[in-house]
Amino acid sequence: MMIKIKKGLDIKLVGEAEKIISKLKPNSYAIKPTDFIGVFPKMLVKQGDTVKAGSPLFFDKYRDNIQFTSPISGKVTELRRGAKRVLLEIKIEPDEQIVYEDFGKANPADQTREYIIEKLLKSGIWPFIRQRPYSVIANPENDPKAIFISAFDSNPLAPDYDLMVHGKGKVFQTGIDALTKLTSGKIHLNVNGKDTPSDVFTNSKNVQINEFTGPHPAGNIGTQIAHIDPINKGDIVWYLYPQDVITIGNLFFEGKFDTTRLIAFTGSEVIKPTYFKTQLGACIDSMAENNVSDVKKRFISGNVLTGDKVERDGFVGSYHSQVTVIPEGDTHEFFGWLIPNPKKHSFYRSALSWLTPNKKFKLNTNLNGGGRAFVMTGQFEKVFPMNIFPMQLIKSIMIEDIDAMENLGIYEVDEADFALCEYISTSKINIQEIVRNGLNLMRKEMS
Amino acid sequence: MKVIRKILDDIKPNVQKGGKFEIFHSAFDAVETLFFVPDKVTIKGSHIRDGIDMKRTMIVVFIALIPALLFGMWNVGFQHFKSLGETVTLWPAFWYGFWKVLPIVIVTYVVGLGIEIIFAQKRGHDVNEGFFVSGILIPLVLPPDIPLWMVAVATAFAVIIGKEVFGGTGMNILNPALTARAFLFFAYPSFMSGDKVWISDKADAFSGATPLGDALVGNFDKLPNPMDMITGIIPGSIGETSIIAISIGALILLFTGVASWRILFSTIAGALIMGLLFNLWGYNDYMNLPAHYHLIMGGFAFGAVFMATDPVTASQTNKGKYIYGFLIGLLAVLIRVFNPAYPEGMMLAILLMNVFAPLIDYYVVASNINKRLKRVKA
């Protein structure tokens, strides 16, 4: 199936990662329970314990079969807590050589659904399989109507998924074989229709390959689901990233929880943006060493639209395969709202950037204005390629009208789908936060 | 620029919460953000943000209004001297109009912004930019000789009753500038209609009727020729007469995407279709007036470009915008032709559709909801 996305916006930034891979051995790793929405961590380890790669660290108080395991072998050095004693990071100091828990090899094609689920839960891979609605960790008791894998990322400075899976066809296929047992429906593998996708993707079996072209958010799972098999009330769809399919493949192929993955180190403040081969939860500090500029910067785990702000000695989030470093924008700009500035990027033609559609911009974190009420209309629709009224849905969430939220399609979206609306918002409204609040409220209402 | 920054930084501690002059916080904030984009950075959500903000959007509308404003100033002078039977060159006419119009603009801004700042201070938000535009729209839809105290009263009414009681910019139901005009129109009709008010200090013998005024009383033979109506050398509200000046503004608004082309297109379509239907009916002379005359007479063009397209009071859905605009055009012509009391239908048509815009949206959104429900059943 070939699908052309027309509405959207590609934000071209300076600092795309060059396709060079170097190995990274940071001296610290961490799992951040806050990455997992709605999870309340119950600890299974304490400071000073030694763990193997695949040893359980904590489980979810509300769904105790979902456990989270260590990506690395070593010693638990710190359980860092924040305000109200929220557990922020479980830090692990790695051994010289990774020692793995043995989960036993198996050919997923010969196994039952129960066996596969059991194995995914025990190894700690399960949290990488998420569901819509709500974009939370999938419930193993559900039978999803389909599983979606986006084989490309269209976000600003997006990492190259082809590079990530390069040469891993067999492991990827093993992962797919395991996933086919989890759903009675189809597995949709959505590839980039413009660039030639890796043959790891195109040669995959037991999947339906769909080609997507067009601007961001063409690579977003929400856009893809909406165009292939939209979510109705009561439907459940699962989704995961290609690198996590490989982690599943490794589990069955070698019997271990091997989260080895590529992390793209990107952004205008990175001196030499490249890829690092490391494990889940790597410390960012080791990537930044002698490799970032001297200006005041912001480190982001993930991309500039949906990522999380982290410190320089922070860690890559569990659902991220990219770190972005951009300048902070905490300066006053003289008549900045009036004078057309060729350095600024805008979706609108009241600035100059439409004249240079291929220029790569170096953008900072300035809000470029003050928060206002909704005034302009018809703008979000231009970057929101779903059959949903974005502004009406946002407003229904703001007034917490459950019926309206349901009617206007909240089950089909998550905050990432609204990232571009937030970017172009003239009124500088924090839309992603609103949408997340709406999803959380809805999930609470429905349970 | 460094000097300004230093002055602002020196004043800032005094006007912040707990400072000696805390009551000037909103006023200071408005001035500071006028000179400098604040140093606020993103805290939640997307880390980078578009270069646009409300100030930039509103300044585009302001710029789009400048041709109509400048032409209006000149035309006020031109009409004045013409009624006296004098012919003058460009600049004397312009300066005459400039000194007529400038006080109206100043009064509007002082009263309007003053009220906005008080409300912002009380409510604890930033001063919104909406009045930036309303403050220039209000003078442009008034006759040149309007007493300044009336301007002040109307502006206060529009800002308080038209906007702030609903929650301020973005929450209002009626277009504030038209609310001001409607207020004056009904409260002081002798200053807002008839054939005496449209030319500044008119010589008594000279007829000062607008094309709409002539049409209302059946003087179709007295209508100015279409070229004069397009260039705008006719009596009327300060900014409404020149189709050329308004069209320049329209192009700016459409090019930057600040105004909705859907609304503008469908408003014109609605007026033309209604005009053509009347031509077919042909019951009286007004019905036989060529349909395109409606587009160039009176405040139609100004209202369609600058008032109907106000995003806050218009329909917010794309489909709704077609319906909203179409009905404005249709009703404006309908009111002109059928209503003996009001020569101008545009103001009332827009205000009426402002009220109905949420209803239009309601049905457009309902159709999306129904589609979603049908998908579940299928």
Interface residues (C-beta under 8 A of the other chain):
Chain A: I11 P156 P230 N232 K233 G234 R298 I300 V304 L305 T306 G307 K309 T324 I326 E328 G329 D330 T331 H332 E333 F334 F335 G336 W337 L338 N341 K344 H345 S346 F347 Y348 R349 S350 A351 S353 L363 N364 T365 N366 L367 N368 G369 G370 G371 R372 A373 F374 V375 M376 T377 G378 E381 N387 I388 F389 M391 Q392 N407 L408 G409 E415 A419 E422 Y423 I424 S425 T426 S427 K428 N430 I431 Q432 E433
Chain B: M1 I4 R5 T33 F35 F36 V37 P38 D39 K40 V41 T42 I43 K44 G45 S46 H47 I48 R49 D50 G51 I52 D53 M54 K55 R56 T57 I59 V60 D126 N128 E129 G130 G167 G168 T169 G170 M171 F255 T256 G257 V258 S260 R262 P311 V312 A314 Q316 T317 N318 K321 D361 V365 N368 I369 K371 R372 L373 R375 V376
